[in-house]
Amino acid sequence: MRQVPFSRDLVAAYYCAMDPTTPLRTRGILLGALAYFVMPFDFLPDMLAMVGFSDDIAVLTAAFAAISGQIKEDHYVRADEALESRPDE
């Protein structure tokens, strides 16, 4: 996941959407955008290097603009912790 472009924003968006203090509208927008990101059927396949992520970036950018700053610093801190942790081997 750490190798995916904008992974920090994705994980922070997840934590924001799961935060019970986040407004319902914001949670819906973020969950919709995250669902689009993980859907196996995209307009442009994600396997096409950076070009494949362009539609995902567009959807996430629109979602982030619509929620206008609802992702808090705490969500980014939790995202950083999640991305830094390594599963036990």
Secondary structure, 3 states (H helix, E strand, C coil): CCCCCCHHHHHHHHHHHHCCCCCHHHHHHHHHHHHHHHCCCCCCCCCCCCHHHHHHHHHHHHHHHHHCCCCCHHHHHHHHHHHHCCCCC
